[in-house]
Amino acid sequence: MCLLLAAAAAFGAEGETTAPEVEQPDTTRVVSLAPGAPDVDATSFLLVDYQSGEELVSYNQNARVEPASLTKLMTAYILYRELAKGSIKLDDEVLISQRAWEMKGSRMFVEVGKKVQLEKLLRGLIIQSGNDAAVALAEHVAGSEEAFVERMNEVAGELGMKNTHYENVTGWPHENHYTSAHDIVLLARTLINEFPQRYKLYSEKDFTYNNIKQHNRNKLLWRDSTVDGMKTGHTESAGYCLVASAIRDNMRLISVLLGASSEQSRTESSQRLLEYGFRTFETHKIYKAGDALSEVRVWQGDKAEVAGGVMDDLYVSMRKGRYDQLKGVVQFDRSIDAPIRRGDVLGKIVFSDDGQILKQTNLLALENVGEGGWWRRIVDSVQKLFAE
């Protein structure tokens, strides 16, 4: 077990560097962190495979940085949840407040006192990055922007976004408004996974409201036909930011780039990250959800064994041409006693390539096992002593 943990630590150390202080992020151009990795103009970045969740290359991924309008990914995610619950509807008429109308920065150009269909505001939020749309939608859902922000922080906690805190729904600069590349990936993967139909909106190139046509600021939508999202952001203090996602041959990658020096640079750097990922890595489905991988001995149960496997499809990402070298080992917990519930952890599945650990995941019980009768418990207690 110690050897396993040591190997895992060594593997993790290759993928990231120590995060700098929040007040003084490293703004130098990034040195390649893996063979063939591109030079990237950013204070932090992260490239992941959507299906496996594995990090392919990263820099300062846990550094706390300003998200600018990338904040609106969370704003939209909460709106999608509310739509799914039925608490709001796309044909709702949303009253535009003075506060929403007065918003600075990128805007949809809604008019105070008028009502706008929620679906149009949603398009204005995502395609035009409208700060006025964001505030109007937040007020419609929660009564006030402040109440909506409370939900944003609650959901960030639910998703495990440990380096994220929101102060507003737009990304307007605030000393206590921050996130990280790692946390943005968590949110982006969740959004795509839970709301694939809503996600399609991020690929739309323009939207016209009030006779004002505005283009999606994600220039990759024009440069690369495989790119279908997601969001840009920019303030003077945050720099130029972009979350991009592309799919080729059933492999989806997500890149997060924060703090680029220009709009052109964020586009080109994001493109280089995606090209590097598709050129260098491949992703394979190793097991299907519900696959039974082994039978595990159970002590003092009404059954002697329990089927162990995975609850969700399991993917592994690795360098191209190395799939034949992939090795998987199942490690059982030393003693597994009944009762057992479906989903309980029975051990680990460890995948490695040439001795380097690529992925670890829990081996889960695929069925329930109740306690055995008194005689079974006595017999197993004796046998267990000799087995250990």
LUMSEVO-434583 format. One record per residue (C-alpha): x, y negated, z negated; residue in one letter. Coordinates in steps of 0.2 Angstrom, whole numbers. Each point is the difference from the previous one (the first is absolute). Example, Ala and Ser with C-alpha at 12.3 -4.5 7.8 and 13.67 -1.06 7.14 Angstrom:
# residues 2
c1: 62	c2: 22	c3: -39	r: a
c1: 6	c2: -17	c3: 3	r: s
# end
This chain:
# residues 388
c1: 0	c2: 0	c3: 0	r: m
c1: 14	c2: -12	c3: -4	r: c
c1: 8	c2: 4	c3: 17	r: l
c1: -16	c2: -4	c3: 8	r: l
c1: -2	c2: -17	c3: -8	r: l
c1: 18	c2: -5	c3: 4	r: a
c1: -3	c2: 4	c3: 18	r: a
c1: -16	c2: -10	c3: 0	r: a
c1: 9	c2: -15	c3: -7	r: a
c1: 14	c2: 1	c3: 12	r: a
c1: -13	c2: 1	c3: 15	r: f
c1: -9	c2: -15	c3: -7	r: g
c1: 15	c2: -11	c3: -2	r: a
c1: 3	c2: 1	c3: 19	r: e
c1: -16	c2: -9	c3: 4	r: g
c1: 0	c2: -16	c3: -10	r: e
c1: 11	c2: -12	c3: -9	r: t
c1: -2	c2: -10	c3: -16	r: t
c1: -13	c2: -13	c3: 1	r: a
c1: 6	c2: -18	c3: -3	r: p
c1: -7	c2: -12	c3: -12	r: e
c1: -17	c2: -7	c3: 6	r: v
c1: 6	c2: -18	c3: -1	r: e
c1: 15	c2: 3	c3: 12	r: q
c1: -4	c2: 13	c3: 13	r: p
c1: 14	c2: 6	c3: 11	r: d
c1: -2	c2: -10	c3: 17	r: t
c1: 15	c2: 8	c3: 9	r: t
c1: -3	c2: 10	c3: 16	r: r
c1: -1	c2: 18	c3: -5	r: v
c1: 14	c2: 13	c3: 2	r: v
c1: -6	c2: 16	c3: 8	r: s
c1: -5	c2: 12	c3: -14	r: l
c1: 0	c2: 16	c3: 10	r: a
c1: 9	c2: 6	c3: 16	r: p
c1: -7	c2: -9	c3: 15	r: g
c1: -12	c2: -11	c3: -11	r: a
c1: -3	c2: -18	c3: 8	r: p
c1: 6	c2: -16	c3: -7	r: d
c1: -15	c2: -9	c3: -7	r: v
c1: -3	c2: -18	c3: -4	r: d
c1: -9	c2: 1	c3: -17	r: a
c1: 1	c2: -2	c3: -19	r: t
c1: -8	c2: 17	c3: -1	r: s
c1: -7	c2: 13	c3: 11	r: f
c1: -7	c2: 18	c3: 0	r: l
c1: -4	c2: 13	c3: 14	r: l
c1: -11	c2: 15	c3: -5	r: v
c1: -9	c2: 14	c3: 9	r: d
c1: -18	c2: -2	c3: -3	r: y
c1: -4	c2: 18	c3: -1	r: q
c1: 14	c2: 6	c3: -12	r: s
c1: 2	c2: -16	c3: -9	r: g
c1: 19	c2: 2	c3: 1	r: e
c1: 11	c2: -15	c3: 1	r: e
c1: 11	c2: 1	c3: 16	r: l
c1: 10	c2: -16	c3: -4	r: v
c1: -1	c2: -14	c3: -12	r: s
c1: 8	c2: -15	c3: -8	r: y
c1: -5	c2: -9	c3: -16	r: n
c1: -16	c2: 9	c3: 1	r: q
c1: -5	c2: -3	c3: -18	r: n
c1: 6	c2: -18	c3: -1	r: a
c1: -14	c2: -12	c3: -5	r: r
c1: -4	c2: -12	c3: 14	r: v
c1: -13	c2: -12	c3: 6	r: e
c1: -13	c2: 9	c3: 11	r: p
c1: -7	c2: -15	c3: 9	r: a
c1: -15	c2: 5	c3: 10	r: s
c1: 4	c2: 19	c3: -2	r: l
c1: -10	c2: -3	c3: -15	r: t
c1: -15	c2: 1	c3: 11	r: k
c1: 2	c2: 19	c3: 2	r: l
c1: -6	c2: 2	c3: -18	r: m
c1: -13	c2: -13	c3: 3	r: t
c1: -7	c2: 10	c3: 14	r: a
c1: 2	c2: 17	c3: -8	r: y
c1: -11	c2: -6	c3: -14	r: i
c1: -13	c2: -6	c3: 12	r: l
c1: 1	c2: 17	c3: 9	r: y
c1: -4	c2: 9	c3: -17	r: r
c1: -14	c2: -12	c3: -3	r: e
c1: -7	c2: 4	c3: 17	r: l
c1: 2	c2: 19	c3: -3	r: a
c1: -10	c2: -2	c3: -16	r: k
c1: -14	c2: -10	c3: 8	r: g
c1: 2	c2: -15	c3: -11	r: s
c1: 3	c2: -11	c3: 15	r: i
c1: -5	c2: 2	c3: 18	r: k
c1: 8	c2: -6	c3: 17	r: l
c1: -16	c2: -10	c3: 4	r: d
c1: 0	c2: -9	c3: -17	r: d
c1: -1	c2: -19	c3: 2	r: e
c1: 14	c2: -8	c3: -10	r: v
c1: -1	c2: -18	c3: -6	r: l
c1: 15	c2: -10	c3: 2	r: i
c1: 5	c2: -10	c3: -15	r: s
c1: 10	c2: -16	c3: -1	r: q
c1: 15	c2: 10	c3: -7	r: r
c1: 0	c2: 12	c3: 14	r: a
c1: -2	c2: -15	c3: 13	r: w
c1: 15	c2: -10	c3: -8	r: e
c1: 12	c2: 14	c3: 1	r: m
c1: 17	c2: -4	c3: 9	r: k
c1: 11	c2: 10	c3: 11	r: g
c1: -7	c2: 13	c3: 13	r: s
c1: -19	c2: -2	c3: 1	r: r
c1: -15	c2: 6	c3: 9	r: m
c1: -7	c2: -17	c3: 0	r: f
c1: -17	c2: 4	c3: -9	r: v
c1: -11	c2: -15	c3: -5	r: e
c1: -5	c2: -4	c3: -17	r: v
c1: -18	c2: 3	c3: -5	r: g
c1: -3	c2: 12	c3: 15	r: k
c1: -3	c2: 19	c3: -1	r: k
c1: 11	c2: 11	c3: 10	r: v
c1: -2	c2: 19	c3: 4	r: q
c1: 11	c2: 10	c3: -11	r: l
c1: 6	c2: 10	c3: 15	r: e
c1: 6	c2: -16	c3: 8	r: k
c1: 9	c2: -5	c3: -16	r: l
c1: 9	c2: 17	c3: -1	r: l
c1: 6	c2: -3	c3: 18	r: r
c1: 6	c2: -17	c3: -5	r: g
c1: 9	c2: 7	c3: -15	r: l
c1: 9	c2: 14	c3: 10	r: i
c1: 3	c2: -7	c3: 17	r: i
c1: 1	c2: -18	c3: -3	r: q
c1: 7	c2: 2	c3: -18	r: s
c1: -12	c2: -14	c3: -6	r: g
c1: 2	c2: -6	c3: -17	r: n
c1: -17	c2: -8	c3: 0	r: d
c1: -7	c2: 17	c3: 5	r: a
c1: 9	c2: 9	c3: -14	r: a
c1: -7	c2: -12	c3: -13	r: v
c1: -18	c2: 1	c3: 7	r: a
c1: 0	c2: 19	c3: -1	r: l
c1: 8	c2: 0	c3: -17	r: a
c1: -14	c2: -11	c3: -7	r: e
c1: -13	c2: 10	c3: 9	r: h
c1: 5	c2: 16	c3: -8	r: v
c1: 6	c2: -5	c3: -17	r: a
c1: -8	c2: -17	c3: -3	r: g
c1: 17	c2: -9	c3: 0	r: s
c1: 17	c2: 2	c3: 6	r: e
c1: 7	c2: 2	c3: -18	r: e
c1: -12	c2: 15	c3: -3	r: a
c1: 5	c2: 8	c3: 17	r: f
c1: 18	c2: -2	c3: -4	r: v
c1: -3	c2: 10	c3: -17	r: e
c1: -6	c2: 14	c3: 11	r: r
c1: 15	c2: -1	c3: 11	r: m
c1: 12	c2: 2	c3: -14	r: n
c1: -11	c2: 15	c3: -7	r: e
c1: 1	c2: 9	c3: 16	r: v
c1: 19	c2: -4	c3: 2	r: a
c1: 1	c2: 9	c3: -17	r: g
c1: -10	c2: 15	c3: 6	r: e
c1: 10	c2: 2	c3: 15	r: l
c1: 17	c2: 0	c3: -9	r: g
c1: 6	c2: -17	c3: 6	r: m
c1: 11	c2: -3	c3: -14	r: k
c1: 9	c2: -15	c3: 7	r: n
c1: -16	c2: -10	c3: 5	r: t
c1: -10	c2: -14	c3: -7	r: h
c1: -12	c2: -11	c3: 8	r: y
c1: -5	c2: -18	c3: -4	r: e
c1: -11	c2: -3	c3: 15	r: n
c1: -8	c2: 9	c3: 15	r: v
c1: 9	c2: -10	c3: 14	r: t
c1: 19	c2: 2	c3: -4	r: g
c1: 2	c2: -18	c3: -4	r: w
c1: 17	c2: -2	c3: -9	r: p
c1: -1	c2: 2	c3: -19	r: h
c1: 14	c2: 4	c3: -12	r: e
c1: -10	c2: 15	c3: -7	r: n
c1: -6	c2: 6	c3: 17	r: h
c1: 11	c2: 14	c3: 6	r: y
c1: 2	c2: 18	c3: 7	r: t
c1: 13	c2: 11	c3: 8	r: s
c1: 3	c2: 10	c3: 16	r: a
c1: -3	c2: 16	c3: -9	r: h
c1: -17	c2: -6	c3: -7	r: d
c1: -6	c2: -7	c3: 17	r: i
c1: 3	c2: 18	c3: 7	r: v
c1: -10	c2: 8	c3: -13	r: l
c1: -14	c2: -12	c3: 4	r: l
c1: 1	c2: 1	c3: 19	r: a
c1: 0	c2: 19	c3: -1	r: r
c1: -15	c2: 0	c3: -11	r: t
c1: -9	c2: -12	c3: 11	r: l
c1: 3	c2: 10	c3: 16	r: i
c1: -4	c2: 17	c3: -9	r: n
c1: -16	c2: -6	c3: -8	r: e
c1: -7	c2: -11	c3: 14	r: f
c1: 6	c2: 5	c3: 17	r: p
c1: -15	c2: -8	c3: 9	r: q
c1: 3	c2: -16	c3: -9	r: r
c1: 19	c2: 1	c3: 4	r: y
c1: -4	c2: -2	c3: 18	r: k
c1: -4	c2: -18	c3: -2	r: l
c1: 19	c2: -4	c3: -3	r: y
c1: 4	c2: 4	c3: 18	r: s
c1: -12	c2: -13	c3: 7	r: e
c1: 10	c2: -14	c3: 8	r: k
c1: -11	c2: -15	c3: -1	r: d
c1: -16	c2: -6	c3: -8	r: f
c1: -11	c2: -15	c3: 5	r: t
c1: -10	c2: -10	c3: -13	r: y
c1: -8	c2: -17	c3: 2	r: n
c1: 7	c2: 0	c3: 17	r: n
c1: 17	c2: 1	c3: -7	r: i
c1: 10	c2: 15	c3: 7	r: k
c1: 15	c2: 6	c3: -11	r: q
c1: 12	c2: 13	c3: 4	r: h
c1: 6	c2: 14	c3: -12	r: n
c1: 17	c2: -5	c3: -6	r: r
c1: 7	c2: 17	c3: 1	r: n
c1: 10	c2: -1	c3: 17	r: k
c1: 3	c2: 18	c3: 0	r: l
c1: -17	c2: 3	c3: 6	r: l
c1: 5	c2: -7	c3: 16	r: w
c1: 18	c2: 7	c3: 1	r: r
c1: -4	c2: 18	c3: -5	r: d
c1: -16	c2: 9	c3: 5	r: s
c1: 3	c2: 13	c3: -14	r: t
c1: -1	c2: -13	c3: -13	r: v
c1: -18	c2: -2	c3: -7	r: d
c1: 2	c2: -11	c3: -16	r: g
c1: 2	c2: -7	c3: -13	r: m
c1: 3	c2: -17	c3: -7	r: k
c1: 12	c2: -15	c3: 1	r: t
c1: 4	c2: -13	c3: -13	r: g
c1: 10	c2: -16	c3: -2	r: h
c1: 4	c2: -14	c3: -12	r: t
c1: 15	c2: -11	c3: -2	r: e
c1: 5	c2: 9	c3: -16	r: s
c1: -5	c2: 18	c3: 6	r: a
c1: 8	c2: -1	c3: 17	r: g
c1: -8	c2: 10	c3: 14	r: y
c1: -8	c2: 17	c3: -4	r: c
c1: -8	c2: 14	c3: 10	r: l
c1: -8	c2: 16	c3: -4	r: v
c1: 0	c2: 10	c3: 16	r: a
c1: -6	c2: 18	c3: 4	r: s
c1: 1	c2: 10	c3: 16	r: a
c1: -4	c2: 17	c3: 5	r: i
c1: 9	c2: 11	c3: 13	r: r
c1: -3	c2: 19	c3: 3	r: d
c1: -11	c2: 1	c3: -15	r: n
c1: 13	c2: -7	c3: -11	r: m
c1: -4	c2: -17	c3: -9	r: r
c1: 13	c2: -11	c3: -7	r: l
c1: -2	c2: -15	c3: -11	r: i
c1: 13	c2: -14	c3: -2	r: s
c1: 0	c2: -14	c3: -13	r: v
c1: 11	c2: -15	c3: 3	r: l
c1: 1	c2: -14	c3: -12	r: l
c1: 10	c2: -17	c3: 1	r: g
c1: 5	c2: -1	c3: 18	r: a
c1: 7	c2: -16	c3: 6	r: s
c1: -11	c2: -3	c3: 15	r: s
c1: -16	c2: 6	c3: 8	r: e
c1: 10	c2: 8	c3: 14	r: q
c1: 12	c2: 8	c3: -12	r: s
c1: -13	c2: 9	c3: -10	r: r
c1: -8	c2: 6	c3: 16	r: t
c1: 17	c2: 7	c3: 7	r: e
c1: 6	c2: 7	c3: -16	r: s
c1: -17	c2: 9	c3: -3	r: s
c1: 1	c2: 7	c3: 18	r: q
c1: 18	c2: 6	c3: -3	r: r
c1: -6	c2: 9	c3: -16	r: l
c1: -14	c2: 9	c3: 9	r: l
c1: 11	c2: 5	c3: 14	r: e
c1: 13	c2: 6	c3: -12	r: y
c1: -13	c2: 11	c3: -9	r: g
c1: -7	c2: 8	c3: 15	r: f
c1: 17	c2: 3	c3: 8	r: r
c1: 8	c2: 8	c3: -15	r: t
c1: -14	c2: 9	c3: -10	r: f
c1: -14	c2: 13	c3: 3	r: e
c1: -14	c2: 5	c3: -12	r: t
c1: -7	c2: 17	c3: -2	r: h
c1: -15	c2: 7	c3: -8	r: k
c1: 7	c2: 13	c3: -12	r: i
c1: -16	c2: 6	c3: -8	r: y
c1: -19	c2: -3	c3: 2	r: k
c1: -11	c2: -5	c3: -14	r: a
c1: -5	c2: 15	c3: -10	r: g
c1: 14	c2: 11	c3: 6	r: d
c1: 4	c2: 13	c3: -13	r: a
c1: 19	c2: 1	c3: 0	r: l
c1: 2	c2: 13	c3: -14	r: s
c1: -8	c2: 9	c3: -15	r: e
c1: 6	c2: -6	c3: -17	r: v
c1: 0	c2: 11	c3: -15	r: r
c1: -12	c2: -6	c3: -14	r: v
c1: 0	c2: 5	c3: -18	r: w
c1: -15	c2: 4	c3: -11	r: q
c1: -12	c2: -4	c3: 14	r: g
c1: -15	c2: 9	c3: 7	r: d
c1: 11	c2: 3	c3: 16	r: k
c1: 18	c2: 5	c3: 0	r: a
c1: 4	c2: -12	c3: 15	r: e
c1: -5	c2: -17	c3: 7	r: v
c1: 2	c2: -6	c3: 18	r: a
c1: 12	c2: -15	c3: 1	r: g
c1: 1	c2: -12	c3: 15	r: g
c1: -4	c2: -18	c3: 5	r: v
c1: -16	c2: -10	c3: -1	r: m
c1: 4	c2: -11	c3: 15	r: d
c1: 9	c2: 2	c3: 16	r: d
c1: 19	c2: 0	c3: -3	r: l
c1: 11	c2: -9	c3: 12	r: y
c1: 19	c2: -1	c3: 0	r: v
c1: 10	c2: -13	c3: 9	r: s
c1: 18	c2: 4	c3: 6	r: m
c1: 13	c2: -5	c3: 13	r: r
c1: -4	c2: 7	c3: 17	r: k
c1: 7	c2: 17	c3: 4	r: g
c1: 2	c2: 5	c3: -18	r: r
c1: -17	c2: 9	c3: -2	r: y
c1: 7	c2: 17	c3: 2	r: d
c1: 12	c2: -3	c3: -15	r: q
c1: -14	c2: -5	c3: -12	r: l
c1: -1	c2: 11	c3: -15	r: k
c1: -14	c2: 1	c3: -13	r: g
c1: 1	c2: 7	c3: -17	r: v
c1: -14	c2: 3	c3: -13	r: v
c1: 5	c2: -3	c3: -18	r: q
c1: -13	c2: 6	c3: -13	r: f
c1: -2	c2: -6	c3: -17	r: d
c1: 7	c2: 13	c3: -12	r: r
c1: -16	c2: 4	c3: -9	r: s
c1: -17	c2: -3	c3: 6	r: i
c1: -14	c2: 3	c3: -12	r: d
c1: -19	c2: 0	c3: 3	r: a
c1: -11	c2: -9	c3: 1	r: p
c1: 4	c2: -8	c3: 16	r: i
c1: -10	c2: -12	c3: 10	r: r
c1: 1	c2: -2	c3: 19	r: r
c1: 13	c2: -14	c3: 3	r: g
c1: 11	c2: 4	c3: -15	r: d
c1: 18	c2: -1	c3: 3	r: v
c1: 8	c2: 17	c3: 1	r: l
c1: 18	c2: -4	c3: 6	r: g
c1: 8	c2: -9	c3: 14	r: k
c1: 4	c2: 2	c3: 19	r: i
c1: 17	c2: -7	c3: 5	r: v
c1: 5	c2: -3	c3: 18	r: f
c1: 18	c2: -2	c3: 5	r: s
c1: 11	c2: -2	c3: 15	r: d
c1: 18	c2: 6	c3: -2	r: d
c1: -1	c2: -1	c3: -19	r: g
c1: -7	c2: -18	c3: 0	r: q
c1: -17	c2: -1	c3: -7	r: i
c1: -13	c2: -8	c3: 12	r: l
c1: -16	c2: 2	c3: -10	r: k
c1: -7	c2: 7	c3: -16	r: q
c1: -19	c2: 2	c3: -3	r: t
c1: -10	c2: 9	c3: -13	r: n
c1: -6	c2: 18	c3: 2	r: l
c1: -18	c2: -1	c3: -6	r: l
c1: -13	c2: 13	c3: -5	r: a
c1: -13	c2: 3	c3: 13	r: l
c1: -12	c2: 9	c3: -12	r: e
c1: -6	c2: 0	c3: -18	r: n
c1: 6	c2: 14	c3: -12	r: v
c1: -10	c2: 2	c3: -16	r: g
c1: 7	c2: 7	c3: -16	r: e
c1: 0	c2: 19	c3: -1	r: g
c1: -8	c2: 10	c3: -14	r: g
c1: 8	c2: 4	c3: -17	r: w
c1: 9	c2: 16	c3: 6	r: w
c1: 7	c2: -9	c3: 16	r: r
c1: 7	c2: -14	c3: -11	r: r
c1: 8	c2: 13	c3: -12	r: i
c1: 8	c2: 10	c3: 14	r: v
c1: 6	c2: -15	c3: 9	r: d
c1: 8	c2: -8	c3: -15	r: s
c1: 11	c2: 16	c3: -2	r: v
c1: 4	c2: 1	c3: 18	r: q
c1: 4	c2: -19	c3: 0	r: k
c1: 13	c2: 2	c3: -13	r: l
c1: 10	c2: 13	c3: 10	r: f
c1: -2	c2: -10	c3: 16	r: a
c1: 8	c2: -15	c3: -7	r: e
# end
